[in-house]
Amino acid sequence: MLSLLLIVVAVVIITIPWWRNPEKKILNDDAKAQAPGQFIALDYGEVHYQLTGPDDGELVVLLNGFSVPYYVWERNVDYLIEHGYQVLQLDFWGRGYSDRPDTDYDRHLFIAQLDHLVKGLGLDHKPLHLVGLSMGGAVAAAYASAYPERVTTTTFMAPLHKPISLGPLLWPGIGRWLAYTVVIPSFAKKQADDLVAHKDVQHWIDNYKVQMSYKGIRRALYSTFAHFMQDDPLPDFRALANANIDSLLLWGDQDKMFPIEESARVREALGDKHEFLEVKGAAHALQFEKADQVNETLVAFLNRARDTQR
């Protein structure tokens, strides 16, 4: 009887990831045809992106956080366009409608994705302004560190700035099981935690669930945990000061993901070549919750850099 019970328990444990798996669809051509924006074939598959704004405008690239697609910028794009900037949004590999290659999701992968996308669209001749939210901030810093001659400014919104301790999630075997059955399936509902006021976020949660339905996203997110999130981004932030790249740092005073006190580490790394704004009444998704203030501050910063170069 005990042996039978142990067998039943083992079967339940083994099959929980299957029962909890939201990945029921394949991200094929039919699925992509329903998506907004455009697609471009790069080295690891197709990248989902959207390029809007005047062709003669300087290029602003918006880089999303750890797991969210590019819809998180919905309250920012039009303002940038209205002020003369061309805007490029993209889904990182493994997110949104971009393909989910079976590879290591590390610093090199995301730098290469941005590099190949800008070149593939024929935009590498333009002044480049990088705007990164959360993990996207670390990607922006990494890209600017690798290609300082290509980057005009960097803007960071509560950026990833330290290795993330994941404890048992990185343990062999059990770590992936925990991530697949407990952690990653909870991400959609936790979108509301990035806001002080949870209203107007249900459509975010609904859109987030769409990307979770396509095969490969759990593997992509877990690989990002294991690789990109274990690196220390601060050397890349320090490199910007040495490269003489102007930066803007924005941080919500009610951020639960990265508390405002942690902004001091990034400020120290950026040195004298940065401006800082504490956004009152904002949590982690400050670009959405305090869009008016963020938009005005960002465009004023970009305009100053543009006028200085001229």
Phi and psi in degrees as GROMACS dihedral restraints (atoms count N, CA, C in turn):
[ dihedral_restraints ]
;  ai    aj    ak    al  type     phi  dphi    fc
    3     4     5     6     1   -64.6    20    10
    4     5     6     7     1   -39.6    20    10
    6     7     8     9     1   -62.8    20    10
    7     8     9    10     1   -41.1    20    10
    9    10    11    12     1   -63.3    20    10
   10    11    12    13     1   -42.3    20    10
   12    13    14    15     1   -62.0    20    10
   13    14    15    16     1   -42.9    20    10
   15    16    17    18     1   -63.8    20    10
   16    17    18    19     1   -38.0    20    10
   18    19    20    21     1   -63.4    20    10
   19    20    21    22     1   -44.0    20    10
   21    22    23    24     1   -62.1    20    10
   22    23    24    25     1   -45.1    20    10
   24    25    26    27     1   -61.3    20    10
   25    26    27    28     1   -42.8    20    10
   27    28    29    30     1   -63.2    20    10
   28    29    30    31     1   -42.0    20    10
   30    31    32    33     1   -63.6    20    10
   31    32    33    34     1   -42.3    20    10
   33    34    35    36     1   -61.4    20    10
   34    35    36    37     1   -46.8    20    10
   36    37    38    39     1   -60.9    20    10
   37    38    39    40     1   -44.0    20    10
   39    40    41    42     1   -66.8    20    10
   40    41    42    43     1   -35.5    20    10
   42    43    44    45     1   -91.6    20    10
   43    44    45    46     1    -9.3    20    10
   45    46    47    48     1   -56.1    20    10
   46    47    48    49     1   -45.7    20    10
   48    49    50    51     1   -56.7    20    10
   49    50    51    52     1   -32.9    20    10
   51    52    53    54     1   -69.7    20    10
   52    53    54    55     1   -44.0    20    10
   54    55    56    57     1   -66.9    20    10
   55    56    57    58     1   -34.2    20    10
   57    58    59    60     1   -87.2    20    10
   58    59    60    61     1     1.9    20    10
   60    61    62    63     1   -79.8    20    10
   61    62    63    64     1   115.4    20    10
   63    64    65    66     1   -83.5    20    10
   64    65    66    67     1    -4.9    20    10
   66    67    68    69     1   -78.9    20    10
   67    68    69    70     1    91.0    20    10
   69    70    71    72     1  -109.0    20    10
   70    71    72    73     1    -8.9    20    10
   72    73    74    75     1  -121.6    20    10
   73    74    75    76     1   161.3    20    10
   75    76    77    78     1  -105.7    20    10
   76    77    78    79     1   133.8    20    10
   78    79    80    81     1   -80.3    20    10
   79    80    81    82     1    79.7    20    10
   81    82    83    84     1  -103.4    20    10
   82    83    84    85     1  -172.9    20    10
   84    85    86    87     1   -62.1    20    10
   85    86    87    88     1   -36.3    20    10
   87    88    89    90     1   -64.6    20    10
   88    89    90    91     1   -41.7    20    10
   90    91    92    93     1   -65.9    20    10
   91    92    93    94     1   -42.2    20    10
   93    94    95    96     1   -67.0    20    10
   94    95    96    97     1   -29.1    20    10
   96    97    98    99     1   -65.1    20    10
   97    98    99   100     1   -22.6    20    10
   99   100   101   102     1   -87.1    20    10
  100   101   102   103     1    -8.3    20    10
  102   103   104   105     1   -85.3    20    10
  103   104   105   106     1   151.0    20    10
  105   106   107   108     1   -74.0    20    10
  106   107   108   109     1   172.7    20    10
  108   109   110   111     1    76.9    20    10
  109   110   111   112     1  -158.9    20    10
  111   112   113   114     1  -130.1    20    10
  112   113   114   115     1   173.4    20    10
  114   115   116   117     1  -132.1    20    10
  115   116   117   118     1   147.6    20    10
  117   118   119   120     1  -137.0    20    10
  118   119   120   121     1   137.4    20    10
  120   121   122   123     1   -82.6    20    10
  121   122   123   124     1   123.1    20    10
  123   124   125   126     1  -121.6    20    10
  124   125   126   127     1  -163.2    20    10
  126   127   128   129     1   -66.2    20    10
  127   128   129   130     1   -33.1    20    10
  129   130   131   132     1  -105.9    20    10
  130   131   132   133     1    10.3    20    10
  132   133   134   135     1   134.2    20    10
  133   134   135   136     1  -150.9    20    10
  135   136   137   138     1  -103.1    20    10
  136   137   138   139     1   136.7    20    10
  138   139   140   141     1  -104.5    20    10
  139   140   141   142     1   133.4    20    10
  141   142   143   144     1   -88.9    20    10
  142   143   144   145     1   126.4    20    10
  144   145   146   147     1  -147.3    20    10
  145   146   147   148     1   170.9    20    10
  147   148   149   150     1  -144.7    20    10
  148   149   150   151     1   126.1    20    10
  150   151   152   153     1  -117.1    20    10
  151   152   153   154     1   118.6    20    10
  153   154   155   156     1  -136.7    20    10
  154   155   156   157     1   163.4    20    10
  156   157   158   159     1   101.2    20    10
  157   158   159   160     1   174.9    20    10
  159   160   161   162     1   -67.0    20    10
  160   161   162   163     1   138.2    20    10
  162   163   164   165     1   -62.3    20    10
  163   164   165   166     1   -28.4    20    10
  165   166   167   168     1   -91.5    20    10
  166   167   168   169     1     4.5    20    10
  168   169   170   171     1   -82.3    20    10
  169   170   171   172     1   153.0    20    10
  171   172   173   174     1   -65.7    20    10
  172   173   174   175     1   150.7    20    10
  174   175   176   177     1   -92.0    20    10
  175   176   177   178     1   124.9    20    10
  177   178   179   180     1  -110.2    20    10
  178   179   180   181     1   121.6    20    10
  180   181   182   183     1  -105.5    20    10
  181   182   183   184     1   123.3    20    10
  183   184   185   186     1   -99.4    20    10
  184   185   186   187     1   121.9    20    10
  186   187   188   189     1  -113.8    20    10
  187   188   189   190     1   123.4    20    10
  189   190   191   192     1   -79.1    20    10
  190   191   192   193     1   175.9    20    10
  192   193   194   195     1   -80.2    20    10
  193   194   195   196     1  -165.9    20    10
  195   196   197   198     1   -55.1    20    10
  196   197   198   199     1   -46.9    20    10
  198   199   200   201     1  -127.0    20    10
  199   200   201   202     1    -1.9    20    10
  201   202   203   204     1   -93.5    20    10
  202   203   204   205     1   146.4    20    10
  204   205   206   207     1   -75.3    20    10
  205   206   207   208     1  -177.3    20    10
  207   208   209   210     1   -77.6    20    10
  208   209   210   211     1    -0.6    20    10
  210   211   212   213     1   -66.3    20    10
  211   212   213   214     1   -11.9    20    10
  213   214   215   216     1   -65.3    20    10
  214   215   216   217     1   -12.5    20    10
  216   217   218   219     1   -98.3    20    10
  217   218   219   220     1    16.7    20    10
  219   220   221   222     1   -61.7    20    10
  220   221   222   223     1   -23.2    20    10
  222   223   224   225     1   -97.7    20    10
  223   224   225   226     1     8.0    20    10
  225   226   227   228     1  -120.0    20    10
  226   227   228   229     1   -29.1    20    10
  228   229   230   231     1   -63.1    20    10
  229   230   231   232     1   -49.6    20    10
  231   232   233   234     1   -60.0    20    10
  232   233   234   235     1   -37.8    20    10
  234   235   236   237     1   -64.6    20    10
  235   236   237   238     1   -41.3    20    10
  237   238   239   240     1   -63.9    20    10
  238   239   240   241     1   -42.4    20    10
  240   241   242   243     1   -64.3    20    10
  241   242   243   244     1   -43.5    20    10
  243   244   245   246     1   -59.3    20    10
  244   245   246   247     1   -24.6    20    10
  246   247   248   249     1  -102.3    20    10
  247   248   249   250     1    20.3    20    10
  249   250   251   252     1    92.2    20    10
  250   251   252   253     1     9.6    20    10
  252   253   254   255     1  -100.3    20    10
  253   254   255   256     1   143.9    20    10
  255   256   257   258     1   -87.8    20    10
  256   257   258   259     1   137.9    20    10
  258   259   260   261     1  -121.9    20    10
  259   260   261   262     1   128.3    20    10
  261   262   263   264     1  -113.9    20    10
  262   263   264   265     1   122.5    20    10
  264   265   266   267     1  -114.1    20    10
  265   266   267   268     1   150.4    20    10
  267   268   269   270     1  -151.0    20    10
  268   269   270   271     1   155.0    20    10
  270   271   272   273     1   -94.7    20    10
  271   272   273   274     1   125.7    20    10
  273   274   275   276     1   -59.5    20    10
  274   275   276   277     1   155.6    20    10
  276   277   278   279     1   -48.7    20    10
  277   278   279   280     1   134.1    20    10
  279   280   281   282     1    88.0    20    10
  280   281   282   283     1    -4.4    20    10
  282   283   284   285     1  -121.8    20    10
  283   284   285   286     1   160.6    20    10
  285   286   287   288     1    55.0    20    10
  286   287   288   289     1  -128.4    20    10
  288   289   290   291     1  -104.8    20    10
  289   290   291   292     1     6.5    20    10
  291   292   293   294     1   -74.3    20    10
  292   293   294   295     1   152.3    20    10
  294   295   296   297     1   -63.6    20    10
  295   296   297   298     1   162.2    20    10
  297   298   299   300     1  -117.2    20    10
  298   299   300   301     1    75.0    20    10
  300   301   302   303     1   -62.7    20    10
  301   302   303   304     1   148.2    20    10
  303   304   305   306     1   -88.4    20    10
  304   305   306   307     1    85.3    20    10
  306   307   308   309     1  -152.2    20    10
  307   308   309   310     1   179.5    20    10
  309   310   311   312     1   -79.4    20    10
  310   311   312   313     1   124.3    20    10
  312   313   314   315     1   -89.5    20    10
  313   314   315   316     1    82.7    20    10
  315   316   317   318     1  -120.3    20    10
  316   317   318   319     1  -175.9    20    10
  318   319   320   321     1   -55.4    20    10
  319   320   321   322     1   -45.3    20    10
  321   322   323   324     1   -61.0    20    10
  322   323   324   325     1   -41.6    20    10
  324   325   326   327     1   -60.9    20    10
  325   326   327   328     1   -45.5    20    10
  327   328   329   330     1   -74.6    20    10
  328   329   330   331     1   -34.8    20    10
  330   331   332   333     1   -61.1    20    10
  331   332   333   334     1   -46.3    20    10
  333   334   335   336     1   -64.6    20    10
  334   335   336   337     1   -38.5    20    10
  336   337   338   339     1   -60.3    20    10
  337   338   339   340     1   -47.7    20    10
  339   340   341   342     1   -65.5    20    10
  340   341   342   343     1   -43.4    20    10
  342   343   344   345     1   -60.3    20    10
  343   344   345   346     1   -47.7    20    10
  345   346   347   348     1   -70.2    20    10
  346   347   348   349     1   -33.6    20    10
  348   349   350   351     1   -67.3    20    10
  349   350   351   352     1   -47.9    20    10
  351   352   353   354     1   -61.1    20    10
  352   353   354   355     1   -43.3    20    10
  354   355   356   357     1   -68.7    20    10
  355   356   357   358     1   -40.9    20    10
  357   358   359   360     1   -63.5    20    10
  358   359   360   361     1   -29.1    20    10
  360   361   362   363     1   -90.2    20    10
  361   362   363   364     1     1.9    20    10
  363   364   365   366     1    68.6    20    10
  364   365   366   367     1    33.9    20    10
  366   367   368   369     1  -109.2    20    10
  367   368   369   370     1     3.9    20    10
  369   370   371   372     1   -73.5    20    10
  370   371   372   373     1    -4.9    20    10
  372   373   374   375     1   -88.7    20    10
  373   374   375   376     1    -7.3    20    10
  375   376   377   378     1   -94.6    20    10
  376   377   378   379     1   152.2    20    10
  378   379   380   381     1   -56.9    20    10
  379   380   381   382     1   133.1    20    10
  381   382   383   384     1  -116.0    20    10
  382   383   384   385     1   122.6    20    10
  384   385   386   387     1  -113.8    20    10
  385   386   387   388     1   120.8    20    10
  387   388   389   390     1  -100.7    20    10
  388   389   390   391     1   132.3    20    10
  390   391   392   393     1  -125.4    20    10
  391   392   393   394     1   115.7    20    10
  393   394   395   396     1  -123.1    20    10
  394   395   396   397     1   132.0    20    10
  396   397   398   399     1  -103.3    20    10
  397   398   399   400     1   127.2    20    10
  399   400   401   402     1    55.1    20    10
  400   401   402   403     1  -118.6    20    10
  402   403   404   405     1   -60.5    20    10
  403   404   405   406     1   -31.9    20    10
  405   406   407   408     1   -60.7    20    10
  406   407   408   409     1   -28.0    20    10
  408   409   410   411     1   -65.5    20    10
  409   410   411   412     1   -41.0    20    10
  411   412   413   414     1   -66.6    20    10
  412   413   414   415     1   -36.6    20    10
  414   415   416   417     1   -65.2    20    10
  415   416   417   418     1   -43.1    20    10
  417   418   419   420     1   -59.8    20    10
  418   419   420   421     1   -45.5    20    10
  420   421   422   423     1   -64.0    20    10
  421   422   423   424     1   -40.5    20    10
  423   424   425   426     1   -64.7    20    10
  424   425   426   427     1   -43.3    20    10
  426   427   428   429     1   -64.8    20    10
  427   428   429   430     1   -45.2    20    10
  429   430   431   432     1   -65.2    20    10
  430   431   432   433     1   -33.4    20    10
  432   433   434   435     1   -67.4    20    10
  433   434   435   436     1   -38.1    20    10
  435   436   437   438     1   -76.6    20    10
  436   437   438   439     1   -34.8    20    10
  438   439   440   441     1  -131.7    20    10
  439   440   441   442     1    63.1    20    10
  441   442   443   444     1   -62.0    20    10
  442   443   444   445     1   -28.2    20    10
  444   445   446   447     1   -70.5    20    10
  445   446   447   448     1   -16.0    20    10
  447   448   449   450     1   -95.0    20    10
  448   449   450   451     1   -13.4    20    10
  450   451   452   453     1  -107.5    20    10
  451   452   453   454     1   127.6    20    10
  453   454   455   456     1   -87.6    20    10
  454   455   456   457     1   -49.3    20    10
  456   457   458   459     1  -142.3    20    10
  457   458   459   460     1   160.6    20    10
  459   460   461   462     1  -129.4    20    10
  460   461   462   463     1   137.7    20    10
  462   463   464   465     1  -123.0    20    10
  463   464   465   466     1   130.0    20    10
  465   466   467   468     1  -119.2    20    10
  466   467   468   469     1   129.9    20    10
  468   469   470   471     1  -116.2    20    10
  469   470   471   472     1   105.1    20    10
  471   472   473   474     1    42.4    20    10
  472   473   474   475     1    60.8    20    10
  474   475   476   477     1   -74.7    20    10
  475   476   477   478     1   152.5    20    10
  477   478   479   480     1   -59.0    20    10
  478   479   480   481     1   126.4    20    10
  480   481   482   483     1  -138.6    20    10
  481   482   483   484     1    10.1    20    10
  483   484   485   486     1  -158.3    20    10
  484   485   486   487     1   158.2    20    10
  486   487   488   489     1   -62.4    20    10
  487   488   489   490     1   141.8    20    10
  489   490   491   492     1   -97.4    20    10
  490   491   492   493     1   121.4    20    10
  492   493   494   495     1   -76.7    20    10
  493   494   495   496     1   119.5    20    10
  495   496   497   498     1  -112.5    20    10
  496   497   498   499     1    -0.7    20    10
  498   499   500   501     1    52.8    20    10
  499   500   501   502     1  -127.3    20    10
  501   502   503   504     1   -65.6    20    10
  502   503   504   505     1   -13.5    20    10
  504   505   506   507     1   -63.5    20    10
  505   506   507   508     1   -22.0    20    10
  507   508   509   510     1  -100.3    20    10
  508   509   510   511     1     3.2    20    10
  510   511   512   513     1   -68.7    20    10
  511   512   513   514     1   141.0    20    10
  513   514   515   516     1   -57.2    20    10
  514   515   516   517     1   133.8    20    10
  516   517   518   519     1    78.9    20    10
  517   518   519   520     1   -72.0    20    10
  519   520   521   522     1   -67.6    20    10
  520   521   522   523     1   -28.9    20    10
  522   523   524   525     1   -62.0    20    10
  523   524   525   526     1   -48.8    20    10
  525   526   527   528     1   -64.2    20    10
  526   527   528   529     1   -38.3    20    10
  528   529   530   531     1   -60.1    20    10
  529   530   531   532     1   -46.6    20    10
  531   532   533   534     1   -63.1    20    10
  532   533   534   535     1   -42.3    20    10
  534   535   536   537     1   -63.5    20    10
  535   536   537   538     1   -44.6    20    10
  537   538   539   540     1   -72.3    20    10
  538   539   540   541     1   -32.0    20    10
  540   541   542   543     1   -98.3    20    10
  541   542   543   544     1   -28.1    20    10
  543   544   545   546     1  -117.3    20    10
  544   545   546   547     1   -54.3    20    10
  546   547   548   549     1   -76.2    20    10
  547   548   549   550     1   -59.8    20    10
  549   550   551   552     1   -63.8    20    10
  550   551   552   553     1   -40.8    20    10
  552   553   554   555     1   -61.7    20    10
  553   554   555   556     1   -16.3    20    10
  555   556   557   558     1   -90.5    20    10
  556   557   558   559     1    -5.9    20    10
  558   559   560   561     1   -61.4    20    10
  559   560   561   562     1   -38.4    20    10
  561   562   563   564     1   -60.1    20    10
  562   563   564   565     1   -50.5    20    10
  564   565   566   567     1   -65.1    20    10
  565   566   567   568     1   -29.4    20    10
  567   568   569   570     1   -77.2    20    10
  568   569   570   571     1    -2.5    20    10
  570   571   572   573     1   -58.1    20    10
  571   572   573   574     1   -34.1    20    10
  573   574   575   576     1   -66.1    20    10
  574   575   576   577     1   -22.6    20    10
  576   577   578   579     1   -68.3    20    10
  577   578   579   580     1   -15.7    20    10
  579   580   581   582     1   -82.5    20    10
  580   581   582   583     1     1.5    20    10
  582   583   584   585     1  -123.2    20    10
  583   584   585   586     1   149.0    20    10
  585   586   587   588     1   -73.0    20    10
  586   587   588   589     1   -50.2    20    10
  588   589   590   591     1  -100.1    20    10
  589   590   591   592     1   125.5    20    10
  591   592   593   594     1   -85.5    20    10
  592   593   594   595     1    -0.4    20    10
  594   595   596   597     1   -68.9    20    10
  595   596   597   598     1   160.2    20    10
  597   598   599   600     1    63.6    20    10
  598   599   600   601     1    19.4    20    10
  600   601   602   603     1  -113.8    20    10
  601   602   603   604     1    -4.4    20    10
  603   604   605   606     1   -61.0    20    10
  604   605   606   607     1   -36.4    20    10
  606   607   608   609     1   -67.0    20    10
  607   608   609   610     1   -28.6    20    10
  609   610   611   612     1   -62.8    20    10
  610   611   612   613     1   -47.6    20    10
  612   613   614   615     1   -61.6    20    10
  613   614   615   616     1   -43.1    20    10
  615   616   617   618     1   -63.1    20    10
  616   617   618   619     1   -44.1    20    10
  618   619   620   621     1   -66.5    20    10
  619   620   621   622     1   -36.2    20    10
  621   622   623   624     1   -62.0    20    10
  622   623   624   625     1   -40.7    20    10
  624   625   626   627     1   -63.8    20    10
  625   626   627   628     1   -27.4    20    10
  627   628   629   630     1   -61.9    20    10
  628   629   630   631     1   -48.6    20    10
  630   631   632   633     1   -64.8    20    10
  631   632   633   634     1   -30.4    20    10
  633   634   635   636     1   -69.6    20    10
  634   635   636   637     1   -15.5    20    10
  636   637   638   639     1   -82.3    20    10
  637   638   639   640     1    -9.5    20    10
  639   640   641   642     1   -98.3    20    10
  640   641   642   643     1   135.7    20    10
  642   643   644   645     1   -59.1    20    10
  643   644   645   646     1   138.2    20    10
  645   646   647   648     1   106.0    20    10
  646   647   648   649     1   -11.6    20    10
  648   649   650   651     1   -71.7    20    10
  649   650   651   652     1   -36.8    20    10
  651   652   653   654     1   -63.5    20    10
  652   653   654   655     1   -41.8    20    10
  654   655   656   657     1   -62.1    20    10
  655   656   657   658     1   -41.6    20    10
  657   658   659   660     1   -64.9    20    10
  658   659   660   661     1   -45.1    20    10
  660   661   662   663     1   -67.1    20    10
  661   662   663   664     1   -40.9    20    10
  663   664   665   666     1   -65.5    20    10
  664   665   666   667     1   -40.4    20    10
  666   667   668   669     1   -64.1    20    10
  667   668   669   670     1   -35.0    20    10
  669   670   671   672     1   -66.0    20    10
  670   671   672   673     1   -41.0    20    10
  672   673   674   675     1   -51.2    20    10
  673   674   675   676     1   -52.4    20    10
  675   676   677   678     1   -74.8    20    10
  676   677   678   679     1   -23.2    20    10
  678   679   680   681     1  -115.4    20    10
  679   680   681   682     1   -71.6    20    10
  681   682   683   684     1   -61.3    20    10
  682   683   684   685     1   -43.2    20    10
  684   685   686   687     1   -73.6    20    10
  685   686   687   688     1    -7.7    20    10
  687   688   689   690     1   -96.3    20    10
  688   689   690   691     1    -6.6    20    10
  690   691   692   693     1   -83.5    20    10
  691   692   693   694     1   155.2    20    10
  693   694   695   696     1   -93.0    20    10
  694   695   696   697     1   114.0    20    10
  696   697   698   699     1   -78.2    20    10
  697   698   699   700     1   -13.7    20    10
  699   700   701   702     1   -57.3    20    10
  700   701   702   703     1   -38.0    20    10
  702   703   704   705     1   -57.4    20    10
  703   704   705   706     1   -33.9    20    10
  705   706   707   708     1   -68.5    20    10
  706   707   708   709     1   -38.6    20    10
  708   709   710   711     1   -64.4    20    10
  709   710   711   712     1   -40.8    20    10
  711   712   713   714     1   -63.5    20    10
  712   713   714   715     1   -35.8    20    10
  714   715   716   717     1   -62.4    20    10
  715   716   717   718     1   -28.6    20    10
  717   718   719   720     1   -65.9    20    10
  718   719   720   721     1   -40.5    20    10
  720   721   722   723     1   -62.5    20    10
  721   722   723   724     1   -41.9    20    10
  723   724   725   726     1   -67.7    20    10
  724   725   726   727     1   -28.9    20    10
  726   727   728   729     1   -86.7    20    10
  727   728   729   730     1    -1.4    20    10
  729   730   731   732     1    64.5    20    10
  730   731   732   733     1    37.0    20    10
  732   733   734   735     1   -97.1    20    10
  733   734   735   736     1   125.1    20    10
  735   736   737   738     1   -70.8    20    10
  736   737   738   739     1   139.5    20    10
  738   739   740   741     1  -132.7    20    10
  739   740   741   742     1   151.5    20    10
  741   742   743   744     1  -119.5    20    10
  742   743   744   745     1   131.6    20    10
  744   745   746   747     1  -121.2    20    10
  745   746   747   748     1   121.7    20    10
  747   748   749   750     1  -118.8    20    10
  748   749   750   751     1   141.0    20    10
  750   751   752   753     1  -150.2    20    10
  751   752   753   754     1   130.0    20    10
  753   754   755   756     1   -75.1    20    10
  754   755   756   757     1   136.6    20    10
  756   757   758   759     1   -75.3    20    10
  757   758   759   760     1    -8.0    20    10
  759   760   761   762     1  -119.3    20    10
  760   761   762   763     1    27.4    20    10
  762   763   764   765     1   -67.8    20    10
  763   764   765   766     1   124.1    20    10
  765   766   767   768     1   -91.8    20    10
  766   767   768   769     1   -26.8    20    10
  768   769   770   771     1   -69.7    20    10
  769   770   771   772     1   -54.5    20    10
  771   772   773   774     1  -126.8    20    10
  772   773   774   775     1    96.1    20    10
  774   775   776   777     1   -55.3    20    10
  775   776   777   778     1   149.1    20    10
  777   778   779   780     1   -55.1    20    10
  778   779   780   781     1   -30.1    20    10
  780   781   782   783     1   -60.4    20    10
  781   782   783   784     1   -27.1    20    10
  783   784   785   786     1   -74.9    20    10
  784   785   786   787     1   -11.9    20    10
  786   787   788   789     1   -61.6    20    10
  787   788   789   790     1   -24.8    20    10
  789   790   791   792     1   -60.7    20    10
  790   791   792   793     1   -34.1    20    10
  792   793   794   795     1   -66.2    20    10
  793   794   795   796     1   -40.5    20    10
  795   796   797   798     1   -72.4    20    10
  796   797   798   799     1   -39.4    20    10
  798   799   800   801     1   -61.3    20    10
  799   800   801   802     1   -42.3    20    10
  801   802   803   804     1   -63.6    20    10
  802   803   804   805     1   -40.8    20    10
  804   805   806   807     1   -67.0    20    10
  805   806   807   808     1   -38.2    20    10
  807   808   809   810     1   -75.0    20    10
  808   809   810   811     1   -23.9    20    10
  810   811   812   813     1    69.4    20    10
  811   812   813   814     1  -148.8    20    10
  813   814   815   816     1   -76.3    20    10
  814   815   816   817     1   -12.8    20    10
  816   817   818   819     1   -90.9    20    10
  817   818   819   820     1    41.5    20    10
  819   820   821   822     1  -148.5    20    10
  820   821   822   823     1   156.3    20    10
  822   823   824   825     1  -110.5    20    10
  823   824   825   826     1   150.6    20    10
  825   826   827   828     1  -132.8    20    10
  826   827   828   829     1   138.7    20    10
  828   829   830   831     1  -137.1    20    10
  829   830   831   832     1   124.4    20    10
  831   832   833   834     1   -87.7    20    10
  832   833   834   835     1   118.1    20    10
  834   835   836   837     1   -91.0    20    10
  835   836   837   838     1   111.7    20    10
  837   838   839   840     1   -71.6    20    10
  838   839   840   841     1   138.8    20    10
  840   841   842   843     1    73.2    20    10
  841   842   843   844     1    19.9    20    10
  843   844   845   846     1  -120.1    20    10
  844   845   846   847     1   145.6    20    10
  846   847   848   849     1   -99.7    20    10
  847   848   849   850     1  -144.1    20    10
  849   850   851   852     1   -70.6    20    10
  850   851   852   853     1   -35.6    20    10
  852   853   854   855     1   -89.2    20    10
  853   854   855   856     1    56.2    20    10
  855   856   857   858     1   -64.4    20    10
  856   857   858   859     1   -29.0    20    10
  858   859   860   861     1   -65.9    20    10
  859   860   861   862     1   -23.4    20    10
  861   862   863   864     1   -95.6    20    10
  862   863   864   865     1   -47.9    20    10
  864   865   866   867     1   -71.6    20    10
  865   866   867   868     1   -35.5    20    10
  867   868   869   870     1  -121.2    20    10
  868   869   870   871     1    51.1    20    10
  870   871   872   873     1   -59.9    20    10
  871   872   873   874     1   -41.9    20    10
  873   874   875   876     1   -60.1    20    10
  874   875   876   877     1   -49.0    20    10
  876   877   878   879     1   -66.7    20    10
  877   878   879   880     1   -43.3    20    10
  879   880   881   882     1   -63.0    20    10
  880   881   882   883     1   -44.9    20    10
  882   883   884   885     1   -61.2    20    10
  883   884   885   886     1   -46.6    20    10
  885   886   887   888     1   -63.4    20    10
  886   887   888   889     1   -43.4    20    10
  888   889   890   891     1   -65.2    20    10
  889   890   891   892     1   -43.4    20    10
  891   892   893   894     1   -64.3    20    10
  892   893   894   895     1   -48.3    20    10
  894   895   896   897     1   -66.3    20    10
  895   896   897   898     1   -38.3    20    10
  897   898   899   900     1   -60.6    20    10
  898   899   900   901     1   -42.3    20    10
  900   901   902   903     1   -63.7    20    10
  901   902   903   904     1   -46.6    20    10
  903   904   905   906     1   -63.9    20    10
  904   905   906   907     1   -40.1    20    10
  906   907   908   909     1   -63.5    20    10
  907   908   909   910     1   -40.7    20    10
  909   910   911   912     1   -62.3    20    10
  910   911   912   913     1   -42.3    20    10
  912   913   914   915     1   -65.0    20    10
  913   914   915   916     1   -41.2    20    10
  915   916   917   918     1   -64.0    20    10
  916   917   918   919     1   -44.3    20    10
  918   919   920   921     1   -67.9    20    10
  919   920   921   922     1   -35.7    20    10
  921   922   923   924     1   -64.5    20    10
  922   923   924   925     1   -41.5    20    10
  924   925   926   927     1   -66.9    20    10
  925   926   927   928     1   -34.2    20    10
